Amino acid sequence: MKRLIVVALATFVFVACSETGNRDQGPNVVGQEIEYSAGDLTMKGYISQNENNFSQRPGILVVHEWWGHDEHARNSADKLAELGYVALAVDMYGDGKQADHPEDAMQFSSEVMGNFENAETRFNAALETLKKQDNVDPDEIGAIGYCFGGSVILAMAHSGAELDGIAAFHAGLQLPVMPEDSLSSRILILNGAEDPMVTEDHVSNLTRAYESINADYQYISYEGAQHAYTNPAADSLGQKFDLPLAYDAEADSMSWEKMKLFFEDTFSSSGS
């Protein structure tokens, strides 16, 4: 599957269908903090699930933006739990560390991605923690990521992490690991067409690499959407630090619906 799609927001008519379901009880989403270890480092994550559903089901990792493990990642985990998944919002920096300034965010993210072995250790610690949950099917695992987190999950999939599918939102595409023939994950990239941090060369270099190995990927570009378009805090952060960040409610909604369909298809195809 080889597709690069540009979605024009101004002319796209979208109707969201609410899930009615056949359960006697509606979802009772409960999120709680969870600690796990990556080497000698304590990681502080957040796991969310529907406690009215005790069956094994797919698990999804959520990797935060370069600001660190925050409410945006936790809110996404809760929304995934509402859809029936067990979601773990991971901590890639350790001890739940967050950046208060772009300079700190750049330092923290560079320390992780500048040492890919270190990044793998932290990501795999979260992956194993999710797989060990009693109500998670360890053979049905996906991941989503935002900005820095989108780059993380793309690199992890390229490196052979056991992920059925990944959905990367406004992800940077200059990656420490490019796709190889061994790539088995389905890939969905959901970027903004007006994101100044993603150039045409970045897109073409990555999509050509996917094409060369016949990867199962989709690259979707939302017209008018800028960097961090899924984060409601993007406008205030952009203004505070003079960064090209902007929330886009329409692109946020459309990309989330695309992700929902992507995971439904991914997990149904793999036998869940």
C-alpha positions as a Markdown table, in Angstrom:
| # | Residue | x | y | z |
|---|---|---|---|---|
| 1 | Met | 0.0 | 0.0 | 0.0 |
| 2 | Lys | 1.7 | 3.2 | -1.2 |
| 3 | Arg | -0.2 | 6.4 | -0.8 |
| 4 | Leu | 0.6 | 10.1 | -0.2 |
| 5 | Ile | -2.6 | 12.0 | 0.3 |
| 6 | Val | -3.2 | 15.8 | 0.6 |
| 7 | Val | -6.5 | 16.6 | 2.4 |
| 8 | Ala | -8.0 | 20.0 | 1.8 |
| 9 | Leu | -9.6 | 21.0 | 5.1 |
| 10 | Ala | -11.6 | 23.9 | 3.6 |
| 11 | Thr | -13.5 | 21.6 | 1.3 |
| 12 | Phe | -13.6 | 18.4 | 3.2 |
| 13 | Val | -17.0 | 17.5 | 4.8 |
| 14 | Phe | -16.7 | 15.2 | 7.7 |
| 15 | Val | -19.3 | 13.4 | 9.7 |
| 16 | Ala | -18.3 | 11.5 | 12.8 |
| 17 | Cys | -20.2 | 8.4 | 13.7 |
| 18 | Ser | -20.5 | 7.8 | 17.4 |
| 19 | Glu | -19.9 | 4.2 | 18.6 |
| 20 | Thr | -23.1 | 2.8 | 20.2 |
| 21 | Gly | -21.8 | -0.7 | 20.9 |
| 22 | Asn | -23.7 | -3.6 | 22.3 |
| 23 | Arg | -22.3 | -3.7 | 25.9 |
| 24 | Asp | -24.6 | -3.6 | 28.9 |
| 25 | Gln | -22.3 | -1.1 | 30.5 |
| 26 | Gly | -20.7 | 1.9 | 28.9 |
| 27 | Pro | -17.0 | 2.4 | 29.2 |
| 28 | Asn | -15.6 | 3.3 | 32.7 |
| 29 | Val | -12.2 | 4.8 | 31.7 |
| 30 | Val | -9.8 | 4.8 | 34.6 |
| 31 | Gly | -6.3 | 6.3 | 34.2 |
| 32 | Gln | -3.5 | 5.9 | 36.8 |
| 33 | Glu | 0.2 | 6.7 | 37.1 |
| 34 | Ile | 2.5 | 3.7 | 36.6 |
| 35 | Glu | 6.2 | 3.5 | 37.3 |
| 36 | Tyr | 8.6 | 1.2 | 35.4 |
| 37 | Ser | 12.3 | 1.0 | 34.9 |
| 38 | Ala | 14.7 | 1.5 | 32.0 |
| 39 | Gly | 18.1 | 0.4 | 33.2 |
| 40 | Asp | 18.7 | 2.4 | 36.3 |
| 41 | Leu | 16.2 | 5.1 | 35.4 |
| 42 | Thr | 12.7 | 5.3 | 36.8 |
| 43 | Met | 10.1 | 6.1 | 34.2 |
| 44 | Lys | 6.8 | 7.7 | 35.2 |
| 45 | Gly | 4.0 | 6.8 | 32.8 |
| 46 | Tyr | 0.2 | 6.8 | 32.8 |
| 47 | Ile | -2.0 | 3.8 | 31.9 |
| 48 | Ser | -5.6 | 4.1 | 30.9 |
| 49 | Gln | -8.2 | 1.5 | 30.3 |
| 50 | Asn | -11.9 | 0.7 | 30.4 |
| 51 | Glu | -12.5 | -1.1 | 33.7 |
| 52 | Asn | -15.8 | -2.5 | 32.5 |
| 53 | Asn | -14.0 | -4.6 | 30.0 |
| 54 | Phe | -11.9 | -7.4 | 31.4 |
| 55 | Ser | -11.1 | -9.2 | 28.2 |
| 56 | Gln | -7.6 | -9.2 | 26.6 |
| 57 | Arg | -7.4 | -6.5 | 23.9 |
| 58 | Pro | -4.8 | -4.6 | 21.9 |
| 59 | Gly | -2.5 | -2.2 | 23.7 |
| 60 | Ile | -1.3 | 1.1 | 22.3 |
| 61 | Leu | 1.7 | 3.2 | 23.4 |
| 62 | Val | 1.5 | 7.0 | 23.4 |
| 63 | Val | 4.7 | 8.9 | 23.0 |
| 64 | His | 4.7 | 12.6 | 24.0 |
| 65 | Glu | 5.9 | 15.7 | 22.2 |
| 66 | Trp | 9.4 | 17.2 | 23.0 |
| 67 | Trp | 7.9 | 18.9 | 26.0 |
| 68 | Gly | 7.8 | 15.6 | 27.9 |
| 69 | His | 5.2 | 13.4 | 29.4 |
| 70 | Asp | 2.2 | 15.8 | 29.8 |
| 71 | Glu | -1.6 | 16.2 | 29.7 |
| 72 | His | -1.8 | 16.0 | 25.9 |
| 73 | Ala | -0.3 | 12.5 | 26.0 |
| 74 | Arg | -2.5 | 11.4 | 28.9 |
| 75 | Asn | -5.6 | 12.8 | 27.3 |
| 76 | Ser | -4.8 | 10.8 | 24.2 |
| 77 | Ala | -4.4 | 7.6 | 26.3 |
| 78 | Asp | -7.8 | 8.2 | 27.9 |
| 79 | Lys | -9.4 | 8.7 | 24.4 |
| 80 | Leu | -7.8 | 5.4 | 23.3 |
| 81 | Ala | -9.2 | 3.7 | 26.3 |
| 82 | Glu | -12.7 | 4.9 | 25.4 |
| 83 | Leu | -12.2 | 3.1 | 22.1 |
| 84 | Gly | -11.5 | -0.1 | 23.9 |
| 85 | Tyr | -7.7 | -0.2 | 24.0 |
| 86 | Val | -5.3 | -0.3 | 26.9 |
| 87 | Ala | -3.1 | 2.8 | 26.4 |
| 88 | Leu | 0.2 | 3.6 | 28.1 |
| 89 | Ala | 1.4 | 7.2 | 27.8 |
| 90 | Val | 5.2 | 6.6 | 28.1 |
| 91 | Asp | 7.9 | 8.6 | 29.6 |
| 92 | Met | 10.9 | 9.0 | 27.3 |
| 93 | Tyr | 12.9 | 11.4 | 29.5 |
| 94 | Gly | 12.8 | 9.6 | 32.9 |
| 95 | Asp | 11.2 | 10.6 | 36.2 |
| 96 | Gly | 8.3 | 12.3 | 34.4 |
| 97 | Lys | 10.6 | 15.2 | 33.4 |
| 98 | Gln | 9.0 | 18.0 | 31.4 |
| 99 | Ala | 10.6 | 21.0 | 29.7 |
| 100 | Asp | 9.5 | 24.5 | 30.5 |
| 101 | His | 11.4 | 26.1 | 27.6 |
| 102 | Pro | 12.2 | 25.1 | 24.0 |
| 103 | Glu | 15.9 | 25.0 | 24.8 |
| 104 | Asp | 15.3 | 22.4 | 27.5 |
| 105 | Ala | 12.9 | 20.5 | 25.2 |
| 106 | Met | 15.6 | 20.4 | 22.5 |
| 107 | Gln | 18.2 | 19.2 | 25.0 |
| 108 | Phe | 16.0 | 16.5 | 26.4 |
| 109 | Ser | 14.9 | 15.2 | 23.0 |
| 110 | Ser | 18.4 | 15.3 | 21.6 |
| 111 | Glu | 19.7 | 13.3 | 24.5 |
| 112 | Val | 17.2 | 10.6 | 23.7 |
| 113 | Met | 17.4 | 10.5 | 19.9 |
| 114 | Gly | 21.1 | 11.3 | 19.8 |
| 115 | Asn | 21.8 | 8.0 | 21.4 |
| 116 | Phe | 19.5 | 5.6 | 19.7 |
| 117 | Glu | 20.5 | 2.6 | 21.8 |
| 118 | Asn | 19.3 | 4.6 | 24.8 |
| 119 | Ala | 16.1 | 5.5 | 23.1 |
| 120 | Glu | 15.4 | 1.9 | 22.3 |
| 121 | Thr | 16.0 | 0.9 | 25.9 |
| 122 | Arg | 13.5 | 3.4 | 27.1 |
| 123 | Phe | 10.9 | 2.6 | 24.5 |
| 124 | Asn | 11.2 | -1.1 | 24.9 |
| 125 | Ala | 10.8 | -0.8 | 28.7 |
| 126 | Ala | 7.4 | 0.8 | 28.1 |
| 127 | Leu | 6.6 | -1.8 | 25.4 |
| 128 | Glu | 7.3 | -4.7 | 27.8 |
| 129 | Thr | 5.4 | -2.9 | 30.6 |
| 130 | Leu | 2.3 | -2.7 | 28.4 |
| 131 | Lys | 2.6 | -6.3 | 27.1 |
| 132 | Lys | 2.6 | -7.6 | 30.7 |
| 133 | Gln | -0.7 | -6.0 | 31.6 |
| 134 | Asp | -3.2 | -8.9 | 32.3 |
| 135 | Asn | -5.9 | -7.4 | 29.9 |
| 136 | Val | -3.5 | -6.7 | 27.1 |
| 137 | Asp | -3.0 | -9.1 | 24.2 |
| 138 | Pro | 0.8 | -9.1 | 23.9 |
| 139 | Asp | 0.6 | -10.0 | 20.2 |
| 140 | Glu | -1.6 | -6.9 | 19.4 |
| 141 | Ile | 0.4 | -3.8 | 20.0 |
| 142 | Gly | 0.4 | -0.4 | 18.3 |
| 143 | Ala | 1.8 | 3.1 | 19.0 |
| 144 | Ile | 1.0 | 6.7 | 18.4 |
| 145 | Gly | 3.3 | 9.6 | 18.8 |
| 146 | Tyr | 3.3 | 13.4 | 18.5 |
| 147 | Cys | 6.1 | 15.6 | 17.1 |
| 148 | Phe | 9.2 | 14.1 | 18.8 |
| 149 | Gly | 7.1 | 11.1 | 19.8 |
| 150 | Gly | 6.1 | 10.6 | 16.2 |
| 151 | Ser | 9.7 | 10.5 | 15.2 |
| 152 | Val | 10.4 | 8.0 | 18.0 |
| 153 | Ile | 7.8 | 5.5 | 16.9 |
| 154 | Leu | 8.8 | 5.8 | 13.3 |
| 155 | Ala | 12.4 | 5.1 | 14.2 |
| 156 | Met | 11.3 | 2.2 | 16.5 |
| 157 | Ala | 9.2 | 0.6 | 13.7 |
| 158 | His | 12.1 | 1.0 | 11.3 |
| 159 | Ser | 14.5 | -0.7 | 13.8 |
| 160 | Gly | 12.2 | -3.7 | 14.1 |
| 161 | Ala | 10.2 | -3.1 | 17.2 |
| 162 | Glu | 7.2 | -5.5 | 17.5 |
| 163 | Leu | 4.5 | -3.1 | 16.6 |
| 164 | Asp | 1.5 | -4.0 | 14.4 |
| 165 | Gly | 0.9 | -0.5 | 13.4 |
| 166 | Ile | 1.9 | 3.1 | 14.3 |
| 167 | Ala | 0.2 | 6.5 | 13.8 |
| 168 | Ala | 2.6 | 9.5 | 13.8 |
| 169 | Phe | 1.1 | 12.9 | 14.2 |
| 170 | His | 3.0 | 16.0 | 13.0 |
| 171 | Ala | 6.2 | 13.9 | 13.2 |
| 172 | Gly | 9.7 | 15.0 | 12.3 |
| 173 | Leu | 11.0 | 12.9 | 9.4 |
| 174 | Gln | 14.7 | 13.2 | 9.8 |
| 175 | Leu | 15.2 | 9.9 | 11.5 |
| 176 | Pro | 18.2 | 8.1 | 13.0 |
| 177 | Val | 17.0 | 4.8 | 11.4 |
| 178 | Met | 15.5 | 4.6 | 7.9 |
| 179 | Pro | 13.2 | 1.7 | 6.8 |
| 180 | Glu | 14.7 | -1.6 | 5.7 |
| 181 | Asp | 13.3 | -4.8 | 4.1 |
| 182 | Ser | 12.6 | -6.2 | 7.6 |
| 183 | Leu | 10.0 | -3.5 | 8.3 |
| 184 | Ser | 6.8 | -5.3 | 9.3 |
| 185 | Ser | 4.7 | -2.5 | 11.0 |
| 186 | Arg | 1.9 | -0.7 | 9.1 |
| 187 | Ile | 2.7 | 3.0 | 9.0 |
| 188 | Leu | 0.4 | 6.0 | 9.1 |
| 189 | Ile | 1.9 | 9.5 | 9.1 |
| 190 | Leu | -0.5 | 12.4 | 9.7 |
| 191 | Asn | 1.3 | 15.7 | 9.1 |
| 192 | Gly | 0.3 | 19.3 | 8.5 |
| 193 | Ala | 1.0 | 20.7 | 5.0 |
| 194 | Glu | 2.1 | 24.0 | 6.4 |
| 195 | Asp | 4.5 | 22.5 | 9.0 |
| 196 | Pro | 7.8 | 24.4 | 8.5 |
| 197 | Met | 9.7 | 21.7 | 10.3 |
| 198 | Val | 8.9 | 19.1 | 7.6 |
| 199 | Thr | 10.2 | 19.9 | 4.1 |
| 200 | Glu | 9.3 | 18.4 | 0.8 |
| 201 | Asp | 12.7 | 16.7 | 0.7 |
| 202 | His | 12.0 | 15.1 | 4.1 |
| 203 | Val | 8.7 | 13.7 | 2.8 |
| 204 | Ser | 10.1 | 12.5 | -0.5 |
| 205 | Asn | 13.2 | 10.9 | 1.1 |
| 206 | Leu | 11.1 | 8.9 | 3.5 |
| 207 | Thr | 8.3 | 8.0 | 1.1 |
| 208 | Arg | 10.8 | 6.9 | -1.5 |
| 209 | Ala | 12.4 | 4.6 | 1.1 |
| 210 | Tyr | 9.0 | 3.1 | 1.9 |
| 211 | Glu | 8.3 | 2.6 | -1.8 |
| 212 | Ser | 11.6 | 0.9 | -2.4 |
| 213 | Ile | 10.7 | -1.9 | 0.1 |
| 214 | Asn | 7.0 | -2.0 | -0.8 |
| 215 | Ala | 6.1 | -0.9 | 2.8 |
| 216 | Asp | 2.5 | -0.7 | 4.0 |
| 217 | Tyr | 2.3 | 3.0 | 4.6 |
| 218 | Gln | 0.1 | 6.1 | 4.2 |
| 219 | Tyr | 1.4 | 9.7 | 4.3 |
| 220 | Ile | -1.5 | 12.2 | 4.8 |
| 221 | Ser | -0.9 | 15.9 | 4.6 |
| 222 | Tyr | -3.6 | 18.2 | 6.0 |
| 223 | Glu | -3.9 | 21.4 | 4.0 |
| 224 | Gly | -3.4 | 24.5 | 6.2 |
| 225 | Ala | -2.4 | 22.6 | 9.3 |
| 226 | Gln | 0.8 | 23.6 | 11.0 |
| 227 | His | 3.1 | 21.9 | 13.5 |
| 228 | Ala | 1.5 | 20.6 | 16.7 |
| 229 | Tyr | -1.9 | 20.9 | 15.2 |
| 230 | Thr | -3.4 | 18.2 | 17.6 |
| 231 | Asn | -2.4 | 20.0 | 20.8 |
| 232 | Pro | -4.9 | 22.6 | 22.1 |
| 233 | Ala | -2.0 | 24.3 | 24.0 |
| 234 | Ala | -0.1 | 24.9 | 20.7 |
| 235 | Asp | -1.4 | 28.4 | 20.2 |
| 236 | Ser | -0.3 | 29.7 | 23.6 |
| 237 | Leu | 3.0 | 27.9 | 23.4 |
| 238 | Gly | 3.7 | 29.3 | 20.0 |
| 239 | Gln | 2.9 | 32.8 | 21.1 |
| 240 | Lys | 4.9 | 32.5 | 24.3 |
| 241 | Phe | 8.1 | 31.2 | 22.6 |
| 242 | Asp | 7.6 | 32.7 | 19.1 |
| 243 | Leu | 7.4 | 29.2 | 17.6 |
| 244 | Pro | 5.4 | 28.1 | 14.4 |
| 245 | Leu | 2.9 | 26.1 | 16.4 |
| 246 | Ala | -0.9 | 26.2 | 15.9 |
| 247 | Tyr | -3.8 | 24.1 | 17.0 |
| 248 | Asp | -6.2 | 23.1 | 14.2 |
| 249 | Ala | -9.5 | 21.5 | 15.5 |
| 250 | Glu | -10.5 | 20.2 | 12.1 |
| 251 | Ala | -7.2 | 18.6 | 11.3 |
| 252 | Asp | -7.1 | 17.2 | 14.8 |
| 253 | Ser | -10.5 | 15.6 | 14.5 |
| 254 | Met | -9.9 | 14.3 | 11.0 |
| 255 | Ser | -6.6 | 12.8 | 11.8 |
| 256 | Trp | -7.9 | 11.1 | 15.0 |
| 257 | Glu | -10.8 | 9.5 | 12.9 |
| 258 | Lys | -8.2 | 8.3 | 10.4 |
| 259 | Met | -6.2 | 6.8 | 13.2 |
| 260 | Lys | -9.3 | 5.0 | 14.6 |
| 261 | Leu | -10.0 | 3.4 | 11.2 |
| 262 | Phe | -6.3 | 2.5 | 10.8 |
| 263 | Phe | -6.1 | 0.6 | 14.1 |
| 264 | Glu | -9.5 | -1.1 | 13.5 |
| 265 | Asp | -8.2 | -2.4 | 10.3 |
| 266 | Thr | -4.7 | -3.2 | 11.6 |
| 267 | Phe | -5.9 | -5.3 | 14.6 |
| 268 | Ser | -8.8 | -7.0 | 12.7 |
| 269 | Ser | -6.3 | -8.0 | 10.0 |
| 270 | Ser | -3.9 | -9.5 | 12.6 |
| 271 | Gly | -6.7 | -11.6 | 14.2 |
| 272 | Ser | -8.0 | -9.6 | 17.2 |
